[in-house]
Amino acid sequence: MKRDYKPVLFIGLGIVILLICIYFVYAYVNNRNINQNITNNISNTLENESLDKLMPESVNAESLTQIRPSTVVKYEHYNLDDGSINYVESSAPEFLIGKNRADVESTFTQWSVINFTEEEVVLRRELSQGIRPEYIMLEEDDVIVVFYNTNKNEREVRQRTDIIVSSLPTEEQERLRNGIYVHGDDDLMRRLEDFSS
């Protein structure tokens, strides 16, 4: 009996052709992925280089950080005599929204910026017990009036505001009736902004 090798030959040849097709498909897909990776790497490199050329060396992430309406501003008063810290936290006043660290430092010249992120800004002012507050905020005729804090018995008016005291929370009304002592123009501006918002 003579064996017929033709079917075996066709099956073998079919397997070889199938393997060659699989190899070419694999090579095509793999080559395509490699080309895509190379293209991505080149475009990323070009983007980074162009950004580096456009941005001056002095620009860093912190200088790009800006105060948002959700930013918490913490005003710390550091007592040099006993090392105690008193602070007040509030949401960012409207005049600070959109400002970066350099803007805040130029606005609050008597304060140090301790922390500056989009979530929280911490400002610190160092005080000594020997330093008297410069101003007193009081309620007078249902508005906030700012007086110079002098040694005299007479009070000299620095500023009469349009802020209606009766529209403020009860605890703030009480504090204003007793007098709120303020250190410096920056602190005064911040407090008045807080009351008017």
QUIDA-V749959 format. One record per residue. PSI is psi in degrees with one decimal (none if undefined). OMEGA is omega in whole degrees, -180 to 180 (* if undefined). NEAR is the number of other ideal C-beta (glycine too) atoms within 10 Angstrom. Layout:
PSI&OMEGA&NEAR  PSI&OMEGA&NEAR
This chain:
126.2&-177&3  131.0&179&4  142.6&177&7  114.0&-177&8  -4.5&-177&9  -47.5&179&8  -38.4&-180&9  -40.0&180&10  -43.2&179&10  -40.2&178&10  -44.9&179&10  -44.7&179&11  -39.0&178&10  -41.4&179&10  -42.4&179&10  -44.5&179&10  -40.7&178&10  -43.5&179&10  -40.0&178&10  -41.9&178&10  -44.6&179&10  -43.0&179&10  -45.9&-179&10  -38.6&177&10  -45.8&178&10  -46.8&-179&10  -41.3&-180&10  -49.2&-179&10  -45.9&-180&10  -42.8&179&10  -38.0&179&10  -42.8&178&10  -41.2&179&10  -45.2&179&10  -39.1&179&10  -43.6&178&10  -42.9&179&10  -44.1&179&10  -44.1&178&10  -44.7&180&10  -42.2&180&10  -45.6&-179&10  -38.4&177&10  -42.0&180&10  -44.9&179&10  -41.6&178&10  -45.9&-179&10  -41.5&180&10  -41.7&-180&10  -36.0&176&10  -41.6&179&9  -37.5&180&10  -33.2&-178&8  -32.2&-176&8  128.7&177&11  159.0&-177&8  -26.7&-177&6  -11.9&-180&6  128.0&175&10  177.2&-176&10  -37.5&-177&6  -34.8&-180&12  -19.4&177&13  -15.7&179&10  134.5&180&17  154.6&178&16  133.9&178&24  168.1&176&13  -26.3&-180&10  -5.2&-179&10  135.2&175&19  129.1&178&14  125.8&-178&19  120.3&180&15  112.0&-179&21  135.9&171&17  112.7&-178&17  119.2&-180&17  113.9&-178&14  -26.2&-177&12  -44.6&-177&10  -0.7&177&8  7.8&-179&7  154.1&178&9  123.7&171&9  140.2&-179&10  159.4&175&12  132.6&177&13  142.3&175&11  166.9&174&14  161.9&-176&15  127.9&176&20  153.1&-174&17  -36.7&-177&11  -12.4&178&13  -14.1&-176&21  129.5&-179&14  -4.1&-179&12  150.7&175&18  -176.3&-176&14  -44.5&-179&19  -39.0&178&12  -43.5&180&13  -42.6&180&18  -35.5&179&15  -25.7&178&9  -43.6&-178&15  73.8&-173&22  -25.7&-179&9  8.5&-178&12  152.9&173&21  137.9&176&13  110.7&-177&15  -40.7&-179&13  139.4&180&12  100.6&175&20  172.4&178&13  -21.0&180&11  -36.5&-173&10  138.6&172&15  127.6&179&23  121.0&178&18  137.3&-179&24  137.3&175&17  130.1&-180&16  130.6&-178&13  156.6&175&16  149.8&179&10  -28.7&-179&9  -16.2&-180&7  121.5&179&13  147.5&173&11  143.2&-176&16  -27.6&-175&17  159.5&172&21  128.8&176&18  125.6&-179&23  158.7&174&19  129.5&177&22  121.7&-178&14  39.1&177&7  20.8&171&11  161.8&177&15  129.3&177&23  134.5&180&19  125.8&179&20  149.6&170&19  139.8&178&13  94.4&-179&18  168.4&178&12  -11.3&-178&5  157.9&176&8  -24.7&180&5  145.6&177&6  130.4&178&14  124.5&-177&9  128.9&173&11  -42.2&-175&17  135.8&173&13  121.9&-175&13  173.0&174&14  11.5&-176&7  118.3&-178&17  120.0&-177&13  -38.3&-177&19  -14.7&177&9  -5.2&-179&10  162.1&175&17  153.1&-176&8  -41.9&-179&8  -35.8&178&8  -37.5&177&16  -43.0&180&15  -43.3&179&11  -39.8&180&15  -33.3&177&20  -35.2&179&12  -22.1&-180&10  128.1&176&15  120.0&-180&20  135.3&-173&12  135.3&179&22  101.7&172&17  164.8&-177&18  -36.2&180&14  -46.0&180&17  -40.7&179&23  -46.6&-180&19  -43.1&-180&15  -46.0&-178&23  -42.5&178&20  -38.4&177&18  -41.5&179&15  -41.7&-180&15  -32.0&-177&18  -12.6&-179&14  none&*&11
